[in-house]
Amino acid sequence: MNWVRHQPDIGYTPVPLLPELNPVSGAPLDMSYAILRSVSPIYTSYLKNMGTQSSMVMTLLKDGKQWGLIACHHHSGPKHVPYEVRTVCEFLANMASLLIAEKEDLEFSDYKLALKTTQSALIEAMSRQREFAQVLVGVNLSLLDFVRAGGAAVVSDGKISSIGKTPTEQQIRALVEWISESVHDDVFATNALASLFPEAQEFSDVASGVLAVRFAATRKDYLFWFRPELIQTVKWAGDPRKPVDYASDTQKLLPRNSFALWIETVHLKSEPWLDLEVQAAREFRIAILEIIIRDAERLGDLYGSLERSHAELDAFAVATAAKFEALFEQTPVFAGILSIDGLVLRANKMCLERCGYTADEVVGRSFWGTGWWRGSESSRTTIHSAIRQAAAGNPYRGVLPYHWADGSEHLVDFALHPIRDDEGKIIFLHPTGVDITDLKLVEAELRRTQEGLEQQVSDRTRELALSLASVESEITVRKQTEEHLRDLSAQVLRLQDEERRTIARDLHDSTGQTLAALQMVVTQLAGLLADVPKAPKLFEELNILAEQASKEIRTISYLLHPPLLDEVGFSSAAQWYVEGFSERSGIKVTIDVAAAPFLSKAAELALFRVLQESLTNVLRHSGSATAEVRLYSEGKTVVLSIQDHGKGIAPAKLNSFNQTGAGSGVGLGGMKQRIRNFGGQLTVKSDGGGTIILATMPLEESPR
């Protein structure tokens, strides 16, 4: 492809090439790089229709493909561009192509990095979870975070998991059947699905474009990303459809004669898929296949491990008996084994060596008749009863005195449990015990210490009671001060509202009349100076400015104190304010005051100020595109709710405001004070999904 094509004279007469075919090879001559080769007669007629006498076109390339053109037209006659100038233009086209490629790469560098980051996070999550389809449509991370799409779906083993806006399950299955039969590439992307798959017109609103990845060669397993229809209005420099001459025997294309703006509306197409998005999907498919292969290898290793485990279980059974014997003998508590009628079968070393007995002195005897219980008749009776209880299936536990071989008495925390076989039948009794003699001595010392501490606590309590009386007195004084401050704040708010009402009235009556008079004078002057050049236009602009100033003053006056609030009440004033706020801010606000209860004028004014301040905060801080306003009653309480869907309030500021009324600026504090003056409460709830402000106050009795 030539970088520069130059036609010095559009009205040239083409000369045929002789011979037409190469005498040696018999093939046509390749004239791709010939600067003198002729152009299409349609193109020549097209240029003549525009009045062009000479032209030069420079080609812009990106990644070896034509990206655009720089077209130069000369209208006053033929013009020959010297070789040196054409060389400079060729260099310019080369440099522009390089800069265009670099600029587009830089433009999408952040998006490419985001794709890589999300791909890594998804792959890591899939590696940890067996059912990777659940990962790809998860809550915290999903396919929608990978590429920009309205919806996504995973088709695996005949099951469909979807997220976002997608076709129905039946429509997705039909798409799977078509793409598996008609598309042979592992990655497929189109922004005009209905042109290839006509049934897609039924769901073009959610899937005019599709990016599909097949990740199983033998099954119809796919990942889908869907993009909705994007209705576009394309403006052409003339009708792009070439007219056809039907007068002759054969149909012949004709060049355009009109270059007026031609507008076309394009349907059934989505936003195109970028090359980097398709490449990212291709890389993601390879990563999924690696995970599947790795899982298959891991499953093979698991089967091998199971075979080895069966061999190890036999050795484990032999070792278990030895471990139980070691555990029984080395446990740091008294332990033994009895028959269900109380005969001692085994006693561990702790029972024997610590107490000074031998196995011959206890094994084969009734447990209650051994030396441990010989010094206490009550202990022998208790042991005998505990054996009958455990043999019936009920464990026993208690603290009992027992004796060592040297005759010394000690205390034991004793327990007796039944031991059952696999069928639930009691086959043995298992006595255990822990010597707590030293523990009991410590407990006695602790009781004496506790009694002393209780006396100290009693003395200190009397001292605290005196101090508490002093604190209560100080609290009373502080409450009285806070009450005075609240009254003062209420007076300040009332004065502010009165001042706003006065300023609003002055702006509307005085300044508004002045501007109206100014417009009348301007109109009269315009009539007197109508013949002066440029005067009518200046007076027209002056009238527009005066009208704009009048409108702004009227708006400021109504915002300071809407007359609707006094004339027809809160509902109409709130609807008027919300409509104006939406128009000024671009934030879509819905309002529901249909069930508005009766309120006094002062209460309506307080709620209106809360509405103003809340919507102002939505505009300044939340970043939300929508908000909802509701006024309703709950029992004997009226509730005003303002909710947005923005970034929310920082938790630290929110906690500070809800607890103390501070930490979120003057606006929220003022709202809270206004509502408190009517015995109400202002509550703010906020998280990452938005903020809700609830103003509640008791209802007043409506006049009869």
Secondary structure, DSSP 8 states (H G I E B T S, - for coil): --SEEEES-TT------SSSB-TTT-SB---TT-TT----HHHHHHHHHTT-SEEEEEEEEETTEEEEEEEEEE-SS-----HHHHHHHHHHHHHHHHHHHHHHHHHTHHHHHHHHHHHHHHHHHHHH-S-HHHHHB-SSSBGGGTS--SEEEEEETTEEEEEES---HHHHHHHHHHHHHH--SSEEEES-HHHH-GGGGGGHHHHSEEEEEE--SSS--EEEEEE----EEEEESS-SS--EE-SSSS-EE------S-EEEEE-S------HHHHHHHHHHHHHHHHHHHHHHHHHHHHHHHHHHHHHHHHHHHHHHHHHHHHHHHH-SSEEEEE-TTSBEEEE-HHHHHTTT--HHHHTTSBGGGSGGGTT-HHHHHHHHHHHHHHHTT--EEEEEEEE-TTS-EEEEEEEEEEEE-TTS-EEEEEEEEEE-HHHHHHHHHHHHHHHHHHHHHHHHHHHHHHHHHHHHHHHHHHHHHHHHHHHHHHHHHHHHHHHHHHHHHHIIIIIHHHHHHHHHHHHHHHHHTTTSTTHHHHHHHHHHHHHHHHHHHHHHHHHHS-HHHHHT-HHHHHHHHHHHHHHHH--EEEEE-TT-----HHHHHHHHHHHHHHHHHIIIII--SEEEEEEEEETTEEEEEEEE-SS---HHHHHHHHHHS-SSHHHHHHHHHHHHTTT-EEEEEEETTEEEEEEEEE------
